[in-house]
Amino acid sequence: MTSRYWAVSLPVQNSASSVWSSLQEQISKHSFDTPLYRFNIPNLRVGTLDSLLSLSDDLVRSNSFIEGVSQKTRRQIDELERVSRVESNALTVDGVPVDSYLTRFVWDEAKYPTMSPLKEIVDSIHTQVAKIEDDLKVRVAEYNNVRSQLNAINRKQSGSLAVRDLSNLVKPEDIIISENLITLLAIVPKYSQKDWLASYETLTSYVVPRSSKKLHEDNEYALYTVTLFRRVADNFRTSSREKGFQIRDFEYSSEAQENRKQEIERIVQDQESLRSSLLQWCYTSYGEVFSSWMHFCAVRVFAESILRYGLPPSFLACVLSPSLKSEKKVRSVLDGLGDSSNSTYWKTEDEAAGGIIGLGGDADTHSYVSFTINLV
């Protein structure tokens, strides 16, 4: 898919078809590999020049906002597809690939009546896109919250023995709990295991001889059990700490283990469900934002063309996608066709000398209307 297009309008002196034919001929001659399409903009309601000038500043700001929401939604789709390990789907607007939607653009009269004032159309587009952005924030926050819960559980299960959850490492037969005896869990530095085995029976009185058993080992520590009389457990903890051994508090419960397992399964299912629904919502919402953006671009081209060429509206709108190496040639062709006295229609003497009236921001300064549409 082409990722960058120019939205352009050229002044029309006699007929749009003759300008279109000349443009096709010149592009074919000087840059044959540049895709070129008509950008079909309906006759919108012009209003007054003052209203167009007032609208021009809003158009620049709104374009940055709408483009930002489009790219934010697309990045979210890319992230979800990567995490889900699903093949990237072609992004569409009602089933039409986005680049085709742009190059074969048709104004949606039902959604944006052409008799509505331009500011009303722009405000409607901005409101729709802002609502989608708000919904995106809420949905992503909900998904990230569940993902954070699962990450926290995974960290507990995969961290070092000094901090991780031990319930899945200890079996019922490893623990002795009676009226007089208790089994403690000791976290022993990996390279101090010989010291532990040589000293644990003497750390306090009433330790059951040869009761220590290694259950697990990671890169830093080893997990040992030790059985002793319940009444000396506190003394054993103190002596162990002085020797550099950590006694972890642990109470075995098959019911708690089962509940913990079910909780993890529930959170995993919630995460998968939220990820799937968020991805589907992003697909749909990206199409809605993109459609709104293309209608907005049509309004931009129309408004800028009136400001640039004057009334009544008489211009040819098109979209091109030149390669980087062809840009200069294509600009030269457009400059030739855009060189018209009408380009200074709305200029004051100062503006004619120093710059071009109309949209600022990302609008390029040429003798014709031109700005860039970045799809990614």
Secondary structure as GFF3:
##gff-version 3
##sequence-region A 1 376
A	DSSP	beta_strand	4	11	.	.	.	ID=ss1
A	DSSP	alpha_helix	16	30	.	.	.	ID=ss2
A	DSSP	beta_strand	36	38	.	.	.	ID=ss3
A	DSSP	alpha_helix	49	84	.	.	.	ID=ss4
A	DSSP	beta_strand	92	93	.	.	.	ID=ss5
A	DSSP	beta_strand	96	97	.	.	.	ID=ss6
A	DSSP	alpha_helix	98	103	.	.	.	ID=ss7
A	DSSP	alpha_helix	118	158	.	.	.	ID=ss8
A	DSSP	three_ten_helix	172	174	.	.	.	ID=ss9
A	DSSP	beta_strand	181	189	.	.	.	ID=ss10
A	DSSP	three_ten_helix	190	192	.	.	.	ID=ss11
A	DSSP	alpha_helix	193	199	.	.	.	ID=ss12
A	DSSP	three_ten_helix	200	202	.	.	.	ID=ss13
A	DSSP	beta_strand	213	217	.	.	.	ID=ss14
A	DSSP	beta_strand	221	229	.	.	.	ID=ss15
A	DSSP	three_ten_helix	230	232	.	.	.	ID=ss16
A	DSSP	alpha_helix	233	242	.	.	.	ID=ss17
A	DSSP	beta_strand	246	248	.	.	.	ID=ss18
A	DSSP	alpha_helix	254	309	.	.	.	ID=ss19
A	DSSP	beta_strand	315	320	.	.	.	ID=ss20
A	DSSP	three_ten_helix	324	326	.	.	.	ID=ss21
A	DSSP	alpha_helix	327	338	.	.	.	ID=ss22
A	DSSP	three_ten_helix	341	344	.	.	.	ID=ss23
A	DSSP	alpha_helix	349	354	.	.	.	ID=ss24
A	DSSP	beta_strand	369	374	.	.	.	ID=ss25
###
